[in-house]
Amino acid sequence: MKPSAGAAKSTLSSIEAVVVSALCFGLFSLWSIQAVLAGFPAARYSNDAVIQMILLELVLAGVALLFLRLRGFDVKSLLPRPTWWDTLLGALTYLAAWLLETVCQSVYQAVVPPSPTPPVIEFSFTGLTVATLVGFAVVNGLFEEVFLLGVLTRGLRGLGLGLAIGLPMLLRLLYHTYQGPLGALGVVAFGLTVTLVYVRTGRLWPSVYAHILADVIPMAVWGVSQ
């Protein structure tokens, strides 16, 4: 039976995918490339700066969702539906991604000769409050995985699984290049893990929760004030 003319869609055209990619990740990709060209300057995030990042992601998400709604996309289906089982799967997904990242980085360091002048990549979150940390982790985890997986990976399946996985992975890597070669390996390992889980299950919450953990744990280690 054919869907009615007013039925919401879950697919994207190539142009729609480009627009969503640019809206959600264009600015972050530009900043990341600038950081690489500047020689990976130390990144120190204040509480106010992280709050501003939260607000920016909320604004970009709102604009992108409005665009998708106007194009007839099934926006309501993008809301993750947490369950205990999917939360457990998300925790296991984070653990699997961390293990894969550790293995990949260890192999890289064993195979690739160290550079005589390696970039010193420093991140500091000293002074970040617990509330801001958790807020950022939740918003950022939702923002990235909803648009990378729920919109782009799902929306591009009709154009081939390779493109549906490859474009979001490329974007994920592009806006994380400021983390350097080892960081890039970690991003690929994490992105591949959460993408495979999403493709296998069709559910967003495990990948979103894994991303939340991937933000909370390192940032808490780098420094959070009460």
C-alpha positions as MATLAB code, in Angstrom:
seq = 'MKPSAGAAKSTLSSIEAVVVSALCFGLFSLWSIQAVLAGFPAARYSNDAVIQMILLELVLAGVALLFLRLRGFDVKSLLPRPTWWDTLLGALTYLAAWLLETVCQSVYQAVVPPSPTPPVIEFSFTGLTVATLVGFAVVNGLFEEVFLLGVLTRGLRGLGLGLAIGLPMLLRLLYHTYQGPLGALGVVAFGLTVTLVYVRTGRLWPSVYAHILADVIPMAVWGVSQ';
ca = [
       0.000    0.000    0.000;
       1.426    3.386   -0.955;
       1.839    6.056    1.720;
      -0.537    9.009    1.547;
       0.664   12.233    0.006;
       0.949   13.847    3.439;
       2.886   10.996    5.068;
       6.209   11.957    6.616;
       9.272   10.500    4.931;
      12.450    8.986    6.367;
      14.652    9.400    3.289;
      16.793   12.278    2.069;
      17.781   13.503   -1.345;
      21.453   14.229   -1.906;
      20.749   17.967   -1.762;
      18.850   17.648    1.514;
      21.754   15.651    2.975;
      24.205   18.381    1.963;
      22.028   21.087    3.531;
      21.680   19.195    6.831;
      25.411   18.450    6.887;
      26.280   22.099    6.307;
      23.756   23.412    8.833;
      24.732   21.062   11.644;
      28.433   20.481   11.113;
      29.758   23.122    8.723;
      30.758   25.644   11.392;
      32.347   23.017   13.637;
      34.282   21.592   10.688;
      35.576   25.063    9.823;
      36.742   25.652   13.405;
      38.399   22.241   13.473;
      40.301   22.883   10.245;
      41.408   26.278   11.558;
      42.773   24.583   14.687;
      44.779   22.159   12.544;
      46.197   24.982   10.424;
      47.094   26.878   13.611;
      49.159   23.943   14.861;
      46.689   22.485   17.363;
      46.583   25.289   19.935;
      45.739   24.332   23.513;
      41.976   24.297   24.057;
      40.794   25.574   27.424;
      37.054   25.507   27.962;
      35.455   27.690   30.600;
      32.032   27.022   32.057;
      30.589   29.949   30.074;
      32.185   28.738   26.830;
      30.637   25.290   27.201;
      27.228   26.815   27.944;
      27.571   28.875   24.761;
      28.368   25.663   22.869;
      25.210   24.062   24.255;
      23.122   27.033   23.098;
      24.763   26.981   19.660;
      23.969   23.307   19.167;
      20.372   23.880   20.263;
      19.994   26.728   17.749;
      21.542   24.707   14.918;
      19.368   21.724   15.804;
      16.271   23.912   15.731;
      17.100   25.295   12.300;
      17.908   21.846   10.907;
      14.740   20.304   12.336;
      12.662   23.134   10.863;
      14.258   22.522    7.471;
      13.577   18.781    7.723;
       9.988   19.352    8.785;
       9.394   21.685    5.850;
      10.827   19.005    3.565;
       8.372   16.442    4.960;
      10.864   14.422    7.004;
       9.562   12.343    9.922;
      10.982   14.588   12.644;
       9.034   12.906   15.458;
      10.862    9.625   14.855;
      14.175   11.295   15.728;
      13.362   11.408   19.447;
      15.319    8.577   21.132;
      13.250    6.285   23.338;
      15.353    5.169   26.308;
      14.806    1.738   27.801;
      16.806   -0.152   30.409;
      18.003   -2.644   27.806;
      19.049    0.052   25.355;
      20.811    1.948   28.145;
      22.764   -1.203   28.967;
      23.511   -1.683   25.270;
      24.711    1.927   25.133;
      27.111    1.331   28.020;
      28.426   -1.809   26.311;
      28.732    0.137   23.060;
      30.848    2.764   24.800;
      33.051    0.052   26.300;
      33.478   -1.643   22.904;
      34.340    1.695   21.276;
      36.885    2.463   24.009;
      38.542   -0.932   23.582;
      38.688   -0.552   19.790;
      40.082    2.959   20.171;
      42.776    1.736   22.579;
      43.809   -1.064   20.213;
      43.901    1.217   17.151;
      45.939    3.878   18.917;
      48.373    1.295   20.292;
      48.910   -0.188   16.825;
      49.369    3.287   15.356;
      52.002    4.205   17.937;
      53.806    0.906   17.381;
      53.831    1.140   13.581;
      54.148    4.855   12.798;
      57.524    6.418   13.700;
      57.109    9.291   16.150;
      57.407   12.756   14.643;
      60.488   14.759   15.723;
      58.119   17.643   16.507;
      54.783   16.058   17.437;
      51.873   18.431   18.002;
      51.086   19.025   21.653;
      47.335   18.799   21.939;
      45.977   19.938   25.280;
      42.407   20.148   26.528;
      41.393   21.739   29.795;
      37.943   21.754   31.378;
      39.033   23.047   34.777;
      36.224   24.984   36.406;
      33.460   23.200   34.556;
      30.531   22.477   36.873;
      28.853   19.093   37.054;
      25.575   20.578   35.784;
      27.263   22.110   32.740;
      29.201   18.907   32.042;
      26.090   16.742   32.124;
      24.087   19.286   30.148;
      26.722   19.454   27.438;
      27.107   15.675   27.273;
      23.363   15.170   26.844;
      22.876   17.949   24.280;
      26.021   17.077   22.329;
      25.298   13.348   22.341;
      21.775   13.950   21.080;
      22.854   16.574   18.543;
      25.575   14.506   16.894;
      23.934   11.087   16.865;
      20.440   12.272   15.943;
      21.693   14.138   12.890;
      24.550   11.822   11.908;
      22.677    8.564   12.401;
      18.965    9.314   12.723;
      18.932   11.745    9.805;
      21.906   11.094    7.525;
      22.570    7.373    7.942;
      18.885    6.486    7.907;
      17.993    9.066    5.286;
      20.680    7.964    2.834;
      20.070    4.212    3.058;
      18.139    4.394   -0.206;
      21.280    5.639   -1.960;
      23.382    2.740   -0.699;
      24.681    1.582    2.678;
      28.219    2.694    1.810;
      27.151    6.320    1.379;
      24.814    6.133    4.375;
      27.710    5.100    6.609;
      30.542    6.872    4.809;
      29.221   10.459    4.681;
      28.380   10.700    8.410;
      31.736    9.089    9.270;
      33.544   11.622    7.093;
      31.711   14.481    8.774;
      32.405   13.043   12.229;
      36.092   12.857   11.411;
      36.218   16.292    9.772;
      34.885   18.249   12.730;
      37.134   16.329   15.128;
      40.421   16.808   13.244;
      41.497   19.328   15.923;
      42.170   16.291   18.131;
      45.153   15.215   16.010;
      46.046   11.808   14.487;
      45.501    9.747   17.628;
      42.275   11.564   18.328;
      41.156   10.916   14.755;
      41.684    7.186   15.267;
      39.561    7.373   18.383;
      36.827    9.215   16.498;
      36.815    6.608   13.724;
      36.704    3.757   16.247;
      33.860    5.341   18.177;
      31.947    6.393   15.076;
      32.217    2.967   13.487;
      31.012    1.271   16.676;
      27.951    3.443   17.275;
      27.077    3.383   13.570;
      27.129   -0.406   13.398;
      24.987   -0.632   16.520;
      22.465    1.788   15.009;
      22.399    0.049   11.634;
      21.940   -3.288   13.372;
      19.216   -2.239   15.828;
      17.578    0.761   14.151;
      17.398    2.418   17.586;
      19.092    5.700   18.460;
      19.290    5.588   22.243;
      22.198    3.081   22.560;
      24.396    5.264   20.346;
      23.268    8.473   22.039;
      23.941    7.073   25.509;
      27.353    5.770   24.429;
      28.160    9.274   23.187;
      27.016   10.835   26.454;
      29.386    8.541   28.353;
      32.177    9.319   25.883;
      31.770   13.021   26.714;
      31.195   12.780   30.456;
      34.026   10.457   31.399;
      36.994   12.209   29.679;
      35.750   15.685   30.608;
      35.309   14.641   34.225;
      38.850   13.280   34.248;
      40.227   16.559   32.799;
      38.671   18.583   35.535;
      35.217   19.412   36.830;
      34.421   21.549   39.839;
      31.470   20.966   42.150;
];
